[in-house]
Amino acid sequence: MSRSSIETVGVRYTGWAALNRDPLEDWVEYTCPHCGTQGHKAARRPRSEYHFTDGFVQDLQGEMSVCRNCRQSLHLSPIVLVHDRDEQRRFSAVFEANLDVSKN
């Protein structure tokens, strides 16, 4: 049985966008495209490896994760670095369609 990973968008909140979180917790948040569960994992790459692409600071190489609910392998790409509330609104407007759960 071959298990391939599905791509989904990861978000890494910093600065003003992460005011409600402990500063020592640096998470990449995502939504599983299989079951719709919100997940998070520790960020592995330093912020210096992120590049300005398509209007956002992103890591296009991405990272791997596994959904804790359905145990499916996920590839988080791109990982978008969101720094303030204006970027949060802009990110929601651009990527909201990609965060919906697939009906497959």
Secondary structure as GFF3:
##gff-version 3
##sequence-region A 1 104
A	DSSP	beta_strand	6	13	.	.	.	ID=ss1
A	DSSP	three_ten_helix	15	18	.	.	.	ID=ss2
A	DSSP	beta_strand	27	31	.	.	.	ID=ss3
A	DSSP	beta_strand	38	42	.	.	.	ID=ss4
A	DSSP	three_ten_helix	47	49	.	.	.	ID=ss5
A	DSSP	beta_strand	51	53	.	.	.	ID=ss6
A	DSSP	beta_strand	56	59	.	.	.	ID=ss7
A	DSSP	beta_strand	63	66	.	.	.	ID=ss8
A	DSSP	beta_strand	73	82	.	.	.	ID=ss9
A	DSSP	alpha_helix	85	95	.	.	.	ID=ss10
A	DSSP	three_ten_helix	96	99	.	.	.	ID=ss11
###
